[in-house]
Amino acid sequence: MSGAPVHEIAQPEAEPPRGARGPTAARKRPRRTVRLVVAALVLLALAAGVFSWRTAARRPKLQLDSVSVDRGRIVAKVTATGTLSAIVTVQVGSQVSGSVAALHADYNSRVRKGQLIAKIDPALFEATVEQARANLVAGQGNLAKAKAQAVDARRQAKRNEELAREKLVAQADYDTSQANADAADAAVLAAQGSLAQAAAALHQAQVNLAYTNIVSPTDGVVISRNVDVGQTVAASLQAPTLFVIAEDLSKMQVDTSVAEADVGRLRDGMQVTFTVDAYPAETFRGIVRQIRNAAQTVQNVVTYDAVIDVSNPELKLRPGMTANVTFVYAEKDDVLRVPNAALRFRPPPELMARLGQGDAKGNHAAARGPDAAGTRGAAATPAGRTGASRSEAPDRRTVWVLRGERPGPVRIRTGISDGSVTEVVEGALEPGDAVVTDASGGAPGTPGGGSAGMRPRLF
């Protein structure tokens, strides 16, 4: 069967041993692993992005209120309150006791020096004068009697002296007559003393009677009357005040109470201005006459009296009015001004954390350089605390300026202040710079403390 075709039967390939992999399987495994790793990384990245986005959405934004720096006039002043009074005020009293018989002056009465303004009932004092005058007459009679007795005693003594030389009288009688003459002379001296006492008593009674007439000691205006007709005045312990007379109301003074922190800025001769409630639209002027050294302490507050002379030709000002006094101790024109709120601003820990200079717990990074030192000092001070830090001079301050959208610290040196704005003497500030005055959490549209034209910024 030589011509028949021959068919070969294909033998199946032997299976590789279990555990052995071919080159195709080895290539497929790394590709699958890479795809899994990439997918995991993408999922992690998406999860981190979503978490960061949600965290940022939940974190409230800080609202920075700012005010622009400008140039203008600064008037540094000290304010105080005081009371108007006449320069010379006389209290008229009574030196004798009695009832008021008549009044010849009233409130706002103009009086002249020596003018009778009141009368005390003189009946008792007139009786005292009469009694003293009678005692004086009696004293005069006693003195005349004593003189006559002295003359007689001296005559008897002289007669006995002549008889004693002739041995016609006993020595004892002579001695007795001499003693009687000396006693009579002494009685004359005693009578003279009694007469002088009676004359003094009469003079005292007449003086007391004259004191029943109350007269004005000076020219002026009666600003107070404290008695009425029929009222009894007792002057046994101290002289009661019946009238208060102002010598000249066209020249007055203001006694002000200046705090001890401000008294060092005042000096004698300063020009001052003040207002009173009676004329709120009118400004009055005066000159500091004296700053008294006597301190006045009320509830642990120490003040000093600055006396101001005031001219009052129109008599508008009245004693007792309250004066609101302004002392101007420095003023400058066209200076760079920064609001005092910007000097008081201290960044909160949240702001420092977002600036990368600290964390939300208030742990700030170490500062370097002059500005950084100012930043560190400012950040370490609690928010809202006024004044400079202990390590810096009183005129060296730190303000936070918005450069673009990020605030940054700027060191400045300050000058005079009027309580609202302060002069910038030195520092990297220019007119129009926005200085931060407050930082708080909130949303757009929350009312802030920025000045007109400065919108609150979110950071």
C-alpha positions in Angstrom: 0.0 0.0 0.0 2.7 2.2 -1.1 0.7 4.9 -2.7 -1.5 5.7 0.3 -1.0 9.1 2.1 0.5 9.0 5.4 -1.1 11.2 8.2 0.9 12.2 11.2 -0.8 12.5 14.5 0.2 15.7 16.4 1.3 15.0 19.9 0.0 17.4 22.6 2.6 19.7 24.2 3.6 18.7 27.6 2.2 21.0 30.3 4.8 22.8 32.3 5.2 21.8 35.8 2.9 23.4 38.3 4.5 26.5 39.8 6.4 27.4 36.7 5.2 30.5 34.7 5.9 31.5 31.3 7.2 34.8 30.1 3.7 36.1 29.3 2.4 35.6 32.8 5.4 37.3 34.2 4.8 40.4 32.1 1.0 40.6 32.9 1.5 40.7 36.8 3.6 44.0 37.1 1.1 45.8 34.8 -1.8 44.9 37.0 0.0 45.9 40.2 0.9 49.3 38.7 -2.7 49.9 37.8 -3.8 49.1 41.3 -1.2 51.4 42.9 -2.0 54.3 40.5 -5.7 53.9 41.2 -5.1 53.9 45.0 -2.9 57.0 44.7 -5.6 58.8 42.7 -8.3 57.9 45.2 -6.1 59.1 48.1 -5.4 62.4 46.3 -9.1 62.9 45.6 -9.9 62.1 49.2 -7.2 64.5 50.5 -8.5 67.2 48.1 -12.1 66.7 49.2 -11.0 66.8 52.9 -8.9 70.0 52.4 -11.8 71.6 50.5 -14.3 70.8 53.2 -11.9 71.9 56.0 -11.2 75.2 54.2 -15.0 75.7 53.7 -15.7 75.1 57.4 -12.8 77.4 58.6 -14.2 81.0 59.1 -12.4 83.7 57.3 -10.9 86.6 59.2 -12.3 90.0 58.5 -9.6 92.7 58.6 -10.9 96.2 59.3 -8.6 98.9 58.0 -8.2 102.7 57.9 -6.1 104.7 55.6 -3.2 106.8 56.7 -3.4 110.5 55.8 -1.8 113.9 56.3 -3.4 116.7 58.3 -3.3 118.8 61.5 -2.9 117.4 65.0 -3.7 119.4 68.1 -2.4 117.7 71.3 -4.6 118.8 74.3 -5.5 118.0 77.8 -9.1 118.4 79.0 -10.4 119.0 82.5 -13.4 120.4 84.3 -13.5 123.3 86.7 -15.7 125.7 88.6 -15.9 129.5 87.9 -15.6 131.8 90.9 -14.7 135.5 91.6 -11.0 136.2 92.1 -11.7 137.9 95.5 -14.7 136.6 97.5 -15.4 138.0 101.0 -17.6 136.2 103.6 -19.3 138.7 105.8 -20.2 137.5 109.3 -21.3 138.7 112.7 -19.1 139.0 115.7 -22.0 139.4 118.2 -25.0 137.2 118.9 -28.6 138.4 118.5 -31.6 138.5 116.2 -31.5 140.1 112.8 -33.4 143.4 113.0 -33.1 144.5 109.4 -31.5 143.7 106.1 -30.3 146.4 103.7 -28.9 144.1 100.9 -30.1 141.1 99.0 -28.9 138.8 96.2 -27.1 140.6 93.4 -27.1 143.9 95.3 -24.2 146.2 94.5 -22.6 147.5 97.7 -19.9 149.9 98.6 -17.2 149.6 101.2 -18.6 150.6 104.6 -22.2 150.4 103.5 -24.7 149.1 106.1 -26.1 145.8 104.8 -27.7 144.3 108.0 -28.6 145.3 111.6 -28.5 143.1 114.7 -31.0 144.0 117.4 -29.0 146.5 119.6 -31.2 146.6 122.7 -29.1 144.3 124.9 -25.9 146.0 123.8 -27.3 149.5 124.4 -28.2 148.4 128.0 -24.7 147.0 128.4 -23.2 150.3 127.3 -25.4 152.2 129.8 -24.3 149.9 132.7 -20.7 150.3 131.7 -21.1 154.1 131.7 -22.7 154.0 135.1 -19.8 151.9 136.4 -17.4 154.4 135.0 -19.1 157.2 136.9 -19.0 155.2 140.1 -15.4 154.6 139.6 -14.7 158.3 139.2 -16.5 159.0 142.5 -14.5 156.3 144.3 -11.3 157.8 143.0 -12.2 161.3 144.2 -13.1 159.8 147.6 -9.9 157.9 147.8 -7.9 161.0 147.0 -9.7 163.1 149.7 -9.0 160.4 152.3 -5.4 160.2 151.2 -5.0 164.0 151.6 -6.4 163.9 155.1 -4.2 160.9 156.1 -1.2 162.7 154.8 -2.1 165.8 156.8 -2.5 163.8 160.0 0.8 162.1 159.5 2.6 165.4 159.0 1.1 166.8 162.2 2.1 163.8 164.2 5.6 164.0 162.8 6.0 167.6 164.2 4.6 166.6 167.5 6.9 163.6 167.6 10.0 165.8 167.2 8.8 167.8 170.3 8.1 164.6 172.2 4.4 165.6 172.5 3.0 162.4 170.9 3.8 158.8 171.4 5.9 157.1 168.8 3.2 154.5 168.2 0.7 157.1 167.3 3.2 158.6 164.9 3.8 155.3 163.2 0.1 154.6 162.9 -0.5 157.9 161.1 2.2 157.2 158.6 0.7 153.8 157.9 -2.7 155.3 157.4 -1.2 157.9 154.9 0.5 155.1 152.9 -2.7 153.1 152.8 -4.7 156.1 151.6 -2.2 156.6 148.8 -2.6 152.9 147.8 -6.4 153.3 147.9 -6.1 156.1 145.4 -4.1 153.8 143.1 -6.7 151.1 143.4 -9.5 153.5 142.7 -7.6 154.7 139.6 -7.4 151.0 138.4 -11.1 150.4 139.0 -11.8 153.5 137.0 -9.7 152.3 134.1 -11.5 148.9 134.2 -14.8 150.7 134.0 -13.6 152.8 131.1 -12.4 149.6 129.3 -15.7 147.9 129.9 -17.5 150.9 128.5 -15.4 150.8 125.4 -16.0 147.1 124.9 -19.7 147.6 125.3 -19.6 150.4 122.7 -17.6 148.2 120.3 -20.1 145.4 120.7 -22.9 147.9 120.1 -21.1 149.0 116.9 -20.8 145.4 115.8 -24.6 145.2 115.6 -24.2 147.2 112.4 -23.1 144.8 109.6 -21.2 146.8 107.0 -19.6 145.7 103.7 -15.9 145.3 103.9 -15.4 145.9 100.1 -17.0 147.1 96.9 -18.7 144.3 95.1 -21.9 142.3 94.4 -23.7 140.2 96.9 -23.8 136.7 95.6 -25.2 134.9 98.6 -27.4 135.9 101.6 -27.8 133.3 104.4 -30.1 135.1 106.9 -33.5 136.6 107.1 -35.1 139.2 109.3 -35.9 137.8 112.8 -33.4 135.0 112.6 -31.1 134.6 115.6 -27.4 134.7 115.0 -25.2 132.8 117.5 -21.6 133.9 117.4 -20.3 132.3 120.6 -18.2 129.6 118.9 -17.5 131.0 115.4 -18.6 133.9 113.3 -21.6 132.9 111.2 -21.6 133.9 107.5 -24.4 136.3 106.7 -23.4 137.4 103.2 -20.9 136.4 100.5 -19.7 139.4 98.4 -17.7 139.1 95.2 -15.4 142.0 94.7 -15.4 142.2 90.9 -17.3 139.8 88.6 -15.7 141.3 85.5 -12.5 139.3 86.4 -13.0 135.7 87.4 -11.1 132.5 87.7 -11.6 128.8 87.0 -10.3 126.2 89.4 -9.7 123.0 87.4 -8.9 119.5 88.5 -6.1 118.2 86.3 -5.1 114.5 86.5 -1.5 113.8 87.7 -0.8 112.1 84.4 -1.5 115.4 82.5 -0.2 118.0 84.9 3.3 117.7 83.6 2.2 119.0 80.2 0.9 122.3 81.6 2.8 125.5 82.4 2.0 129.0 83.7 0.9 131.4 81.1 -0.7 128.9 78.8 -3.6 130.0 76.6 -6.7 127.9 77.3 -10.2 127.7 76.0 -13.3 126.5 77.8 -17.1 126.2 77.4 -20.0 126.4 79.8 -23.3 124.7 79.6 -25.1 128.0 79.6 -23.5 129.0 76.3 -22.7 125.8 74.5 -21.9 127.5 71.2 -19.6 130.1 72.6 -15.9 129.5 73.4 -14.2 131.5 76.2 -10.5 132.1 76.6 -8.3 132.3 79.6 -4.7 132.2 80.8 -3.2 129.7 83.3 -2.1 131.8 86.3 -0.9 129.1 88.7 -0.6 125.3 89.0 -0.9 124.7 92.7 1.3 122.0 94.3 -1.4 120.9 96.8 -2.7 117.6 95.6 -6.3 116.6 96.0 -7.1 112.9 96.4 -10.6 111.6 95.8 -11.2 107.8 95.7 -7.5 107.3 95.1 -7.5 109.7 92.1 -4.9 112.4 92.5 -5.6 115.8 90.8 -4.0 119.3 90.9 -5.7 122.7 90.8 -4.8 124.7 87.8 -6.1 128.3 88.3 -7.1 130.1 85.1 -7.7 133.9 84.9 -10.8 134.8 82.8 -12.0 138.2 81.6 -15.8 138.6 82.0 -16.6 142.1 80.7 -20.1 141.2 79.6 -20.8 139.4 82.9 -22.0 136.3 81.1 -20.1 134.0 83.3 -21.5 133.5 86.8 -19.9 132.1 89.9 -20.4 128.3 90.3 -20.7 127.5 86.6 -19.0 124.3 85.4 -16.3 125.0 82.8 -15.0 122.3 80.3 -11.4 123.4 79.9 -9.1 122.5 77.0 -5.3 123.0 77.4 -3.5 122.9 74.1 0.2 122.0 74.8 1.3 121.1 71.2 0.0 121.4 67.6 1.4 120.6 64.2 0.2 121.1 60.6 0.4 118.7 57.6 1.8 115.7 59.5 1.4 112.0 58.7 -1.4 110.7 60.9 -2.2 107.1 61.9 -5.4 106.2 63.9 -4.8 105.2 67.5 -6.9 102.1 66.9 -4.1 100.9 64.5 -1.5 101.4 67.3 -3.6 99.4 69.7 -4.2 96.5 67.3 -2.5 93.2 68.1 -2.9 90.3 65.7 -4.8 87.3 67.1 -3.2 83.8 67.0 -5.4 82.7 64.1 -4.0 85.5 61.9 -0.4 84.7 62.9 -1.0 81.0 62.0 -2.4 81.9 58.6 0.6 84.2 58.0 2.9 81.2 58.8 4.4 82.9 61.9 2.7 80.8 64.5 -0.1 78.2 65.1 -3.7 78.5 66.1 -2.7 78.0 69.8 -0.7 81.2 69.8 2.8 79.7 69.6 4.6 82.1 67.3 7.7 81.4 65.4 11.0 83.0 66.4 11.4 86.4 64.7 14.5 87.7 63.1 15.6 91.3 62.2 14.2 94.6 63.4 10.8 94.3 61.8 10.5 90.7 62.9 11.4 91.7 66.5 8.5 94.1 66.4 6.3 91.4 65.0 7.2 89.1 67.8 6.6 91.7 70.4 3.3 92.6 68.9 2.2 89.0 68.6 3.1 88.1 72.1 0.9 90.9 73.5 -2.7 89.9 74.0 -5.2 91.3 71.6 -6.8 94.5 72.7 -3.9 95.5 75.0 -2.9 99.1 74.7 0.6 100.5 74.8 4.0 99.3 73.7 5.6 96.2 74.9 8.0 96.3 77.8 11.1 95.9 75.6 10.4 98.8 73.3 10.5 102.6 73.9 7.1 104.4 74.4 7.4 106.1 71.0 8.3 102.9 69.1 5.2 101.1 67.9 4.2 98.4 65.5 1.3 98.8 63.0 0.0 96.2 60.6 -0.3 97.4 57.0 -2.2 95.6 54.2 0.2 95.1 51.3 -2.0 93.6 48.6 -4.1 91.1 50.5 -1.7 90.1 53.3 -1.1 92.2 56.4 2.5 92.8 57.5 4.1 94.6 60.5 5.8 98.0 60.1 7.8 99.6 62.9 7.2 103.4 63.3 8.2 106.2 65.7 5.3 108.3 67.0 5.0 111.9 68.0 2.1 114.0 69.4 -1.4 112.6 69.7 -4.9 114.2 70.1 -6.4 111.0 71.4 -7.8 109.9 68.0 -4.8 110.1 65.7 -1.1 110.1 66.3 1.8 111.7 64.4 4.1 109.3 62.5 7.7 110.7 62.8 9.5 107.8 61.3 8.6 104.6 59.5 7.8 103.0 56.2 4.3 104.5 55.9 2.8 106.6 53.2 -0.5 108.5 52.8 -3.1 106.1 51.6 -1.6 103.0 53.3 -4.3 100.8 54.8 -3.5 100.0 58.5 -5.4 97.2 60.2 -7.5 98.3 63.2 -9.4 95.1 64.0 -9.5 91.4 63.0 -12.6 89.3 63.6 -14.3 86.2 62.1 -17.2 86.8 59.8 -18.7 86.8 56.4 -18.7 89.6 53.8 -21.0 92.3 54.7 -20.3 92.1 58.4 -20.1 95.6 59.8 -16.5 96.6 60.5 -14.5 99.5 61.9 -12.9 100.7 58.6 -13.1 104.3 57.7 -15.1 105.7 54.8 -14.0 104.2 51.5 -12.1 101.3 53.1 -14.1 98.0 52.8 -13.3 95.1 55.2 -11.1 92.5 53.7 -11.4 88.8 54.2 -8.2 86.8 54.9 
